[in-house]
Amino acid sequence: MKKSITIIITFLFFTSSFAQNKFGNPEVDPIQIQKTFGDWSVYQSKKIMLSRDFTAIDLNSKEISKEAFLDQLANGNFIPIRLKSEDSVYYYKLFQIQPKSDTSIKATINQIGFDAYKNFEMEGKPFPKFSFKDLNGNLISNESMKGKIIVIKCWYIHCTPCIREFPQVNKLVEEYKNRKDILFISLAEDSPEQLKTFLARKPLSYDVIPDMKVYMNEALQLNSFPTHFILNKEGMIAKVLPNFESLEVALAKESKL
């Protein structure tokens, strides 16, 4: 009898270990990383990009859809950790948030999960009807953008993270300057006068469209800035992204399709 119990326990341990290691081990200790909000925040900002393509793993080491994964981050009590893998392969796994963890960790993850879920839902849908003039008087519309990959940056002049990434997005425009099938435009909340004064000090290499607050609030329903869109050549939303780092990766992929 004792021998049978030992065999069963060994089997259960083996299968549990297999499920845990099938996709790799966590790259950081899921409990240790929750010790302080600062530790988690640094890790999350550098290692977790929910807008990228990744394989989603639940608490029981089962593969789930990205949609289900983001929903659990938005509404549950979980922390996402990347599993060890090749640099180009991403596995994100859910781990339970510990009872004694800083409550700011859960609040931040729920908000990040909510924003990522909302962005994910927009992907694969047509970009809302669009016809506006940029600061130079050029008309930009859904029709004029057909047949091209469109990169759209949504921002406003008092958004510190939006302005901080100007040098990076300007460098991205320079990198793709020979690609006539890729256009960079930006939607800004501010008036033409405010933008011209501001951009004289801090140039942006995108075509800038002013007075977009209502459009961004109502048509795009944005509540987080900056937000970047990549539209494919059919005018469909290929990606919705929260920062330059994820934009750079996604555009490199889309530009090769």
N, C-alpha and C positions, 0 to 999 in steps of 0.2 A: 504493500500500500504506500509506504514511504517513498519507494522508488518511483511509483506512478506520479505522486505529487511533485517529486523533484523534476521529473521529465516535463510535466505540464508547466511548472514555474519557469524552467529553462526555455521552453518553447515560447511562452508568453514574453519573456525578457528579450528573446531573439527577435521575435516579430515586432515588438515595440521598438527595439533598437534599429531594425531595418527600416521601419516607417520613418523614424527620426532622421536616419542617415541617407535615405534614398535620394534626397535633394541636397544633401550636404549639411554641415553643422553651422550654427549661428556664428557670424564673424565677430560678435561681441557677446559678452555674458548678458542675457536678457534681464536678469535681476540686478546686476551691478550697474547697468546703464541707467537704471531708474533711481539710483541713489539720490541724485540731485537733478533739478530741472536743467541746470547748466550743462551737465554731462549729456542728457538726452538731446537738448537743443542743438548742441554742436554736432552730435552724431547724425541727427535727423537732417540737418541742413546740408551736410556733406555727402551722406550715403543713401538717403531715401528720396527718390524722385518718383512720385506716384503717377506722373504724367507719362513716364516712359513705358515701353513694352516690357512686361515681366510676367513670370509664372507665379501665380498666387497660391499660397499654402495656408490652410487653416490651422487651428489650434491642435488638431489631431493628425497633422502632417498629411492631410489629403489635399489634392489639387482642387481648387475652386475657380470660379470665374473671377475676372478682375472686378466686375460689377458687384458681386457678392462680397469680395474682399473690401472694397471701398465702403460699401454699405455698413459692414461690421466696424470699420474704423470710425465712421461717422456716428454710429449709434450705440456701439458696444463699449467694452472695457478692455480694449486690446492695444498692444503696442506692436508696430511692424519692425522686424529685424531682417536684414539681408543675410542669406545663407552663403557660405563660402562656395565660390564657383569661379569659372573662367571670367576674365574681365568683361567680356562681351555678353555674358549670360547672366540674367538677373532672376533670382528667386527671393521673394519676400514672404516671410512667415509671420503669422499672428502669434503673439505671446500674451498671457494674462498680465494686466497691470496689477502690481502688488498693492495690497491694502494700505501699506504705509508710504506709498510713493507720493510725491508732491502732487497735489490736486491739479496744479497747472499743467502737468504732463497730459492727463486725460482731457482736460479742456482744450488744450492745443491740438492734440491728435483728433479729437472730435471735429474741430473746426477745419483742420487740414483735410480730413477725410470727407467732410461735407463739401468743401470747395472742389476737391478732386472728383468726387462722385458727380457733382453738377457739371463740371467740365467734360467728364467722360460721356455723359448723356448727350451732349451737344455734338460729339464727334460722329461723322457719317451723315449729318443733316445739312441741308442747303444753308448757306450764309444768308441771314435776313436781307430783305430788299434794301437796296443801297443806292443813293444818287446824291452826291455832295461835291462841293468845290473845295480844293485845297487852298493853301495860303497864296498860291501863285495864280489862282483863278482857273485851274484845270479841273474839268469835270471828271469825277471818278465814280463809276457805277458797276453794278453786277455785270452789265453787258460789256463795258470796256475792259473788265478784268478777265473775261472768258479766255480760255486757252493758255493761261499763265498760272504759275504758282504764286500765290499772294501771301506775304508775311505782314500781319497787322499787329501793331503795338498799341494798346489802350492805356492811357495815362493822363495825368494832369500835373501842372507845374509845382504844386505843393506836396507831391508824392515823393518822399525821399528815396525809397527803393527804385522808383521809376527813373529818377534822374541819375542815381548811382550807376545804373547799367548803360548809360549813354555811350561811354567809350567802347564798351563791348559790342553793343548793337551796331555802332558806326563801323567798327572793324569788320563785323559780319557783312555789312553792305559792301564794303571794299572787297571782301573775299569773293563775293558773288557778282562783282560788277560786270563781268563778261558774259553772264547768263542773262540774255535778253528776255528769257521766259520766266524770270523771277522778279517780282516787284515788291518793294517795301513801302508800306503806307502806315500812317499812325493816326489814331483817333484821339483827340485831346478835348477835355472838358472846357477849356478856357477860350476866351474871345480872341479874334485875330490880333487886336492891339496888344493884349497881354502876351500872346505867344511870340509875336515879332520882337518885342522887347526882351523877353526871356531867352529866345533862341539866338539872339545876337551875342549873348554871353555864353550860352551853352548850346552849341550847334547839334542838331540831330539830322542824320543823313537820310531819313525817311521823308516822303511827301507827307506833310502835316495837314490834317483836316480839323478846323476849329469848331467850337460850339457843339460838341458831340455828347454832352452830358445826358440829354434826354434819350438819344438813340442808344447809348450804352446802358442806361438804366432800364429802358423799356424793351427795346428790341433784343439786346444781348443779355439783359438782366444781370449785369456785373455788380459784384459787391466787393471785389478784391482787385487791387492794382499793384504792380502792372499785371495785365493779362495779355498773352500773345496768342494769336490765331495763325494757323497755317491752312490755307485753302488750296485744294488740288486744282488741276486744270479744268475740272468740270464744275467748279464753284462750290464744291462740297467742303465742309469743315473736316480736315484731316486730323488736326491736333489742336487742343486748347491747353496752354501752358502757363505756369505761374512765374517763370523767371528765365533769365538768359541761358543758364546752364542747360535746362531742359529744351529750350528753343534751339540751341546750337546742335544738339544731338538729333532732334526730330527733323530739322531742316536738312541736315546731311543725308538722312535716310530718304526723305521725300524727294530731294533733288536728284537722286539716283534712279527713281522709279521711271 
